[in-house]
Amino acid sequence: MDIKAALAFLDAHTNLEGAAKGRTRALPIAGKTEGLGLDAITELVDLCGHPQLAYRIIHITGTNGKGSASRYASAILSETGLSVGTFTSPNIERINERLAYNGDYISDVELAEVLSFLADIEPLMSRPPGRWDLLVAAALVWFAEKGVDVAVVEVGMLGRFDSTNIVDGDVALITNIGKDHTDGADGWRTRIAEEKSGIIKPRSHVVLGEPLEDVRAVIDAEPRSDLWVAGEDFVVESNLAAVGGRMIDLRTPGAFYEQLHVPFHGRHQGDNLANAVAVVEAFFGRPLEQEIIESALEKVELPARFEVVSRDPTVILDGAHNPDGARAAKQTLDTEFARLGSWVLVVGLLNGKDPVEMLEALGATDFDAVIVTQPNWSRAQSAEEVARAAAVLGITAEVVPDAVSALRRAKSVTTGDDLILVSGSLYVVGEVRRAARSIVAD
């Protein structure tokens, strides 16, 4: 198949990422998470010859920060001389972004080849795989074909019954536990912890990006080889705003790294880097040379993570898609950007998100104007619904359903000293990012 046919084959399968149900109440139901399971991926990798056994694995989950930690860890591992596969989700602009080899995305030709291979295998299966099963299998097979030394694999949702959990991680990172994929009923943190801790395997060295004291018993119930905890075993001793990002001092079980320049905005990026460094130290069982980390930081890219895509006016894209991420975005804006002119918020949400809670977390009332839009995605929350939520907060929001048109509208009412923040969903940010260069040049 060529890439067009290969993507059509992929899209013909059940897409849990785009399903209207099964994402917002994804909590244990009779010992299994609704809409998720390992049966199909188990059969699929068996037919593929268990490619996930050909290399070592770092498995990463968490409500926020797992994508950034995955990219940091991959860049650091690559700088040590290892060949590194990286599987992340969702993509921002193209599906190729989900599979990378030493930082380079899979080509259309290679993606078509691996999906063609899976299409040939599918008739041998006793049950149909889902789209997510096929993406995970494609990554695992491609990594084996490339001969990677290590694969950094990011969970799609939760962990225990996510298709990526077909792997056994040498290191398992849980960045944090926040309010996402849950109805918020009593005990939700424990239930989420039960799901995320499912990636821990008996030989895994576990790294926790937060102490998680309230759910530590859940995590401790999983057999493991070792445990490092942020704030206890590794500590960010200094995390200061610097030109173009942050400057951090980090103490780990093996070393003290001083004056690491993180070229991204947001205090949380210092924490994400700390998690990644701890993960790589745990993987090697030894400290790293500071020059390795510094070199990796010069090369790593974090698209749509408080990404400044233009100036005059300043346009920032941040894929904050849950309350914790939204609060982090607002804190970054407040602490790292001087308010020289007007602020305009362009926001679009997916179904399952409380629009009032998300707008409050983004600090929508602090903006001079709010433009609500919606992702071009099956789970999009209507712009009108978000506008009604804004009205509850006393905000008169303008409705522009198309995300690209919403950014054009924001740009039309701003000048050089103003700032536009596009947020609320990675899908909204992805649509805007594709068109941002031409829009800001208008």
N, C-alpha and C positions, 0 to 999 in steps of 0.2 A: 504493500500500500504506500501511496505517497502521503504526505503529512495531512492533506485535506481529508483523505479517506480514513487515515488512522484516527484523526480527531473525531470524525463522524462515528467510527466504531466505538470509541471511548464514550462519547456522549449518548450513545444508544443504550447505555446501561444505567441502572438506578443510581441516582445522584443524591446521596445523603446530605452532602453539603448544601444542595439546593432544595432539599425537601422542606415543605412547609411545616411538617410535623417531625417530631423526633429529635429536634435540636435544642429546644428551649426547656424541656423537662427531662433532660437526659440524665436521670438518676437511676440507681439500681431498682429494678423491678423484678421480683422473684429471682434474684441472683444474677440478673443480666440487665444490661443497659439497653433501653428501647432503641431499636433501629440499628444497633451495632452487634458485631459478633465476629468470631475468628474462624468459623467453619469454612467459609469460602476461601479465605486467604491461606488457611492451612493446606487445603487441597491444592490450591494454585501453586504454592511454593514447592509442594511435594512433586508435582508434575514438572516443575522447572529445575528440579535437582537440588533444592535447598540452597539457593545462592547466598542467603544471609549467613551461611556458615563459612563462607570463603574469606571473611575479613572480620576484624573486631568492630564492636558497636558502641557508640555513645548514644543513649536514648534520653530524650528531653521532653518533659511535659511541664505544665503550669498554666495558670490563667493568663498571665501577662509576662512578657520578656523572653519567652522561649525562642521566638524567631531571632531576636537580637543575640541571645546567648548562643544559639546554634551557629550563627554567622561568625561571631567572635571566636568560638572554639574551633571552627573549621579553618579560619584564617591562621590562628596560632599553630594548629597542628600542621598545616601546610608549610609554614615557615620553618618547622623543625626538619623538613625534608620528607615527610610522609606524603603519600598520595591519598587524597581525602575526597570522599563522596559526601554530599549534603542533600538531604531531603527535607524540604520545608513546605509549609502551606499557610494560607492560600497564596496564590500568585497575585502579583499586583497588576501586571499588564498582559503577560503571556504565560501559558501553562509551562513552557520550557523552564521558567524560573524555579520551578519546584525541584528540579534535578540538576545538580551541579557537580563538576569534577574539578578540584583545585580552584574553585571560585568561578569557573566558566560554565554557563548554562548549557544543557544538552542541545545539540543542533537539531533542526527539523528532520534531517536525514536519519540521525541516530534515534530520535524519538519515534519516527515512523517505523524504523526497523524493529525496535523492541516491542512496540504495540502490535506489529504484524506477527511477531513471534507468539505473543500472548493470544492473538486471535486464532492462530493455528491450534493452540493448546485448549482453548475454551471448550470445543466440542467434546473433549475427553472428560470434562468435569461432570459430576453428578448433580451439581447445583449451580445456578448462574452467579457469577461474581458481580459485585457492584462496581461502579466507576472508581470508588476509592480503593477497593481491593486491587483493581488493575493498575492504578497509579502507584500504589505501594509496591506491587510486584514488579512493575516496570523499573522502579528505582533500584530495587534489590538485584534484579537481573543485570541492569546496566552497570551497576557498581562492580559486580563480579566480572563482567566482560572487560571493564576498564582496569581490573586488577588493583582496586584500591587497597590500601593498608588498613584504613579505618573509615567507617561511615558514621556521620552524625545524622541521626534520624529524629525528626520532630514529630511528636504526636499530633494527629489531626484534631481529635476531641477526647478529652478526659484521659484515657489510658488503658484501663484493664481490658476493655472489649474493642478498642481501636485496632484497626488492621495492622498498624505498625507494631503491635505487641506480639507479632510473630517472631520478633527478634529478642535475643537475650543480651542485654546491655552489660558490657564490662563496667560501665559507669552509668548511673541513672540519676538525672537531675530533675528535681521538682522545684521550679522557680518560686512559686507561691500558690496560694489558693484564694481565689476571689469569686465574686458573684457573677458567674457566667454559666450558661447551660443549666440553669436551675430555676425553680419557681420561688426560691427564697423561703420555703417553709422551714419551720423549726428543725434544726439538725442538719441544715444543708451543708455546712462546712465539713461535718463528719462524713456525709455521703459523698461529697466531692473528693475528700481525702481518700476514701476507700477506693474510688475509681482511679485516681491518679497514682496511688501507691501500687496499683496493679502492675506497673512497669518494673517494679523492683524484683529482681531474680536472686536466687541464693548466692550467686557469685558476684553480684553487683556491688560496687562501691557507690554508696548513695551520697548525693550532695543535695542539701536543702538550702534554697536561696533565702529562706526566712526560718526563724526558729520553729514556727508552727506548734507552739506549746499546747494549744487547745486540742490539737488532733494528733499529737506525737504518738499516742498509744496506738492509733490506727496504723501509722507508718512503721512503728516498731514491731507490729505483729507480722510484718513481711520478713522472711529470712533474707539476710544480706551478708556481705563480707565485711563492710566497714561503713562508717557514717561521719560526714563532715557537715557542720551546721554554720550558716552565716551568722556572724555576731559572736560566735563561740570559737570555732576552729579556724575560720578565716574572717577578717575584719577589714572593712574600708575605713581607714583611720582618718582620711581627709578626702573630701569630695567638694571641690570648689569650682565655681564658674570660671571659665577661661575663654580666651579669644577662640571663637568657633567651636566651643564645646565645654569639656570639663577637665580638671586636673585632679588625679586621685593618687593617694598613697594606699597601698594594699598590703596587709600582712596575711600570709597563708601559713599552713603547717610547715612549709619548707623554706620560705623566703620572705623578704620585705622588698616590695617593689615601690620605688619612690618616683613621684612626679611623672606618672603615666598620663599622657595627653590623649583623652578620648575625644575624637573629632566629631562629636554629636551632642546635640542639646538635650538637657534633661538630667536631673540628679539620678534618676533611675538607670540611666545608661552606665553610670559608674558601678552600680550594683549588678547590672547585667554582665559587665566585663568581669567583675569579681567572681561571679558564678562560673563564667567560662574559664577563667584562669584556674579556679579550684578544680573544675572538671578535668582540665588537661593535666594538672599536677597529679590528680588521682589516677588518671589513665596511665601516666608514665611511672607513677610511684616515686617521683622526685621533683624538685623545684625546676623552674625554667630560667633561662638567661633573660634578663630584662630586655636585651636587644631583640630577642625573638618576638616578644610582645609588642614592642615599639614598632618593629617592622610590619607586623600583622595589622596594627592599627592604621598604618599609612595606606593599606590596601583594601581593608574591609569596606563594604558598602551596606547601608541600611535604608533601602528605599521605603518611603512613606512612614518613616519613624521620625517625626518632627523634622521633616525634610524641607529645607528652604530652597524652593525651586526658582525664585526670582526676587529681585529687588525693584523698588520704584514702581509700584508699591511692593512691599514684602509679601510674598505668597508662601504659606507654609502648609504642607500636607502631612497630616498625622492620622493614621488609621485606628485611633482609639475606638474600640467597639464595645466597651463595657465601662461601668462606672469608675473602676480603679484606673483604667487607662485614661479615661476622660479627665479625672482629677489630676493625673500626672501631667497631661497636656496643658491644663490650665496653670498648674504650678510652674511649669517650664516657661510659659508665656509671661507670667507675672514676675518671675525672678531673673529671667535672662534677656528680656526684650524691653527696652525703654519705650514708653508710650508717647511717641512723638506726634501722632496723628490719630485718626479714627481707626477703630477695630471693627472688622466685619466677619461674622461667623457664617460659613456655609456648612450646613449639617444635613446628613441623611442617615437613616437608621434601618436596620433589619427588623423583621418581626421578632417578637419575643423580648425586645428591649423596652423597658419602661421609659417612654419619651420624656416625662417630667424629670425622672431621676437622672437621665443622661444629660438633659439640658442644664440641670442644676450642677451636675458634676463638671460640665464644660464651662460653667460660670457664664451662661448665656446672657444673664441680665447685665453683665459688665461690658457687653459689646454695644457699639453704637448702632449696629444694624444686624439683623439675623435673616438669612435667606435659607429656607428649608427646601430640600430636594429629596430625591429618592434614588437608590441604586437601580440599575437595569439588571435586576436579579429576581429570581422567583420568590425569594423570601423578603422582598422589599416592604418596608412599612411605608404607607402612603405619605406623601408630603403634606397632605391636608391634615392627617392625623397628628403629625409632628407639629404642625402650625397650631392646632387646637391645644396641644400640650403647652406650647409657648404662651398662648393666651392665658392659660391658668397661672403662669408666672408673671403676667402683666406685660408680656412682650408682643408687640405687633410684628409678626414675621411675614415676610414676602414669600410667596410660594412660586418656585420655579422647578417643576418636576424633573426636567432633564439636568443632570449634574454638570455637564459641560456648559450648558446655557447659564446655569446658576453661577459658575465662576465668571463667565463673561459679564453677567449682570453685576457681580461684585466688583469686578475691575472697572466697570463703567461709572461707578459711584465713588471710586477711590482715586487718590493722587499719590505723589511720590512718598510722602511721610506716613501713609496709611499702611495697615496690615490686614491681610486676609488669612483666616485659618479655615481650612477645609478638613472636616473630621466627621466622626460618628460611625464610619464603616470603611473597611479596607476596599470594599467594592466601589463605593463612591470615590474614594481617593484614587483607585486604579483607573476609573474612567477619566477622571480629571487629569491625572498624571500623563496619560497618553496624549492629551491635547494641550497640556499646560504650556509647552514651549511656543506654540503658535498663538495661544491666547495672550500670553504676557507680552508677546512681541507686537500685538495689535496697537 
